[in-house]
Amino acid sequence: MSQSQAGQLQNYSVDQVAGAFVLCMGAIASLLLVVWQSKCHCKCNLCYIFQCERRPPSEDEMKGLKDQFKKTQKKEDKILEKEDEILDKVDDEKLMLKGQKEKEKEKEVIDLDDIA
């Protein structure tokens, strides 16, 4: 490497620069999302243009969240019960088919013994 090329950057294409920019913005956005969704009191001052403030949910909001959680839990329980019923039916059908195949094999063995 010669001395004239020591401090020179490589030539990058537009899509490489765009990809790097998107990765950096995605990392910053994900950090802001984690801070924003936390239940602690926080303020975000972005470039002195606007300020955002996040406070913990009030008791009314917490009650609403608990009710919403209970509703989704009930729905999940119903779905899991239906899934178990379907799986039980499928298992029963598999056992019946397996039993029929075994009977057919026994008949074939008996038929072969009759022939011999």
Buried (B, 14 or more C-beta within 10 A) or exposed (E): EEEEEEEEEEEEEEEEEEEEEEEEEEEEEEEEEEBEEEEEEEEEEEEEEEEEEBEEEEEEEEEEEEEEEEEEEEEEEEEEEEEEEEEEEEEEEEEEEEEEEEEEEEEEEEEEEEEE
